[in-house]
């Protein structure tokens, strides 16, 4: 469960800072633009990468999203977070990119096998179970459809509420909740099946269970 | 006390922080007593925690920001203002061209003249009433000198015609300004400078007998 009060204060602070930077960028301050990019680039890239599963495509989309966001600052509504607007643009670019006919798929599939780099945010040595659980969860996330995947990432990774996700994805709130419900059900089912599979393996191979 | 079925249906809202305080407390109370529902909640929370906390994506390129800012600066540079200026010039040129084309069409359009474009000046010369050559000759024969009736050019033409018609002898000298004719006109009214050339009369052929008489 989330801590509403602390997050609200943090969000308010982030929003004020964003609005200040956006105003400066509107006045042509390139240093403020650089700061905005630095604040959002990795999170945006991570989100896009999870959808596209391709490094080059993800960077191209991120670049295009920033350029579009900066070029249309006049129409940016300060009621919303800049990141909300940025993710909205990026999500639509991802969908457009996925709808385009693709040529050679081999490289794309190869990149799919690359789970990421070795640098992890955790300093604690990871147990085998924890690692396996993460692997299972991400494999399950990869098997979600685009809408369910986007809702899951925006909700958990970016900490957006259902209302904001609905604006980003241009969906009704009820549809967003439905996607989230189904995504959770699928993730849970995969973990449960993996747990059952483990029991079956231990039953057939007591040596593995003992080891 | 809510049941497992109730709790199962409420878990999503519970995870979304959407339950009212009293309902959230009911779910908490049930979870304390129900291992099955606790297990279900743990699975969901584990999935959410992995997605939230496991930052496992590749890093974006280190020069991403530099490249992006370079593009932004290039787009904002004065040289890139040229496309807008060119666009403005193109639009203005197009409008001028349209205006010129319209002016050209209007200028060359043959309008129906409501009045003559060039004012026709009333002639200072009142053409003489057309008279037949016979009448002219008759008058002259009656005594009116030819030179008093016609101007120099017409006199010559008339004399030539008269010779052709055989009405006068071309070999005879013709004094176009005979003073002894009985004319009401004073002889000195004929200006001397209008005296015609007479040489041409000597070149006329004689009329043949079957020539037509006008």
Contacts between the chains, C-beta under 8 A, distances in Angstrom:
chain1	res1	chain2	res2	distance
A	1	B	14	7.7
A	1	B	15	7.5
A	1	B	17	6.1
A	2	B	17	5.5
A	4	B	17	6.9
A	28	B	76	6.7
A	30	B	69	6.0
A	30	B	72	6.5
A	30	B	73	6.0
A	30	B	76	7.8
A	33	B	69	6.5
A	33	B	72	6.0
A	34	B	65	5.9
A	34	B	69	5.3
A	37	B	64	7.7
A	37	B	65	4.9
A	37	B	68	5.8
A	37	B	69	7.2
A	38	B	65	5.8
A	41	B	60	5.5
A	41	B	64	5.9
A	41	B	65	6.5
A	42	B	59	7.0
A	42	B	60	5.7
A	45	B	57	7.0
A	45	B	59	8.0
A	45	B	60	4.1
A	45	B	64	8.0
A	46	B	55	7.1
A	46	B	57	4.0
A	49	B	57	4.9
A	49	B	58	6.5
A	50	B	57	6.6
A	55	B	58	6.0
A	58	B	60	7.9
A	59	B	60	6.3
A	59	B	61	6.1
A	59	B	64	6.5
A	62	B	60	6.9
A	62	B	64	7.3
A	63	B	64	7.2
A	63	B	67	7.3
A	63	B	68	5.8
A	63	B	71	7.7
A	66	B	68	5.6
A	67	B	68	7.3
A	67	B	71	6.5
A	67	B	72	7.3
A	70	B	72	6.1
A	71	B	75	7.5
A	114	B	58	7.3
A	115	B	56	6.3
A	116	B	56	4.2
A	116	B	57	5.2
A	116	B	58	5.3
A	117	B	58	5.1
A	117	B	59	6.2
A	119	B	59	7.4
A	120	B	54	7.7
A	120	B	55	7.1
A	120	B	56	6.7
A	121	B	53	7.2
A	121	B	54	7.7
A	121	B	55	4.5
A	133	B	46	6.5
A	133	B	50	6.9
A	134	B	50	5.2
A	134	B	54	5.2
A	134	B	56	7.4
A	137	B	46	7.3
A	137	B	47	5.3
A	137	B	50	4.0
A	137	B	51	6.8
A	137	B	54	7.7
A	138	B	50	7.1
A	138	B	54	7.4
A	138	B	56	7.1
A	140	B	47	7.4
A	141	B	51	6.5
A	152	B	51	5.9
A	153	B	51	6.7
A	156	B	48	5.0
A	156	B	51	4.0
A	156	B	52	4.3
A	157	B	51	5.8
A	157	B	52	5.9
A	159	B	52	7.9
A	162	B	16	6.7
A	177	B	12	7.2
A	177	B	16	7.5
A	180	B	12	7.0
A	180	B	16	7.5
A	181	B	12	5.1
A	184	B	12	6.7
A	184	B	15	7.5
A	184	B	44	5.4
A	184	B	47	6.6
A	184	B	48	7.7
A	187	B	43	7.9
A	187	B	44	7.7
A	187	B	47	3.9
A	188	B	40	7.3
A	188	B	43	4.5
A	188	B	44	5.7
A	188	B	47	6.4
A	191	B	43	5.3
A	191	B	46	6.9
A	191	B	47	6.7
A	192	B	43	6.6
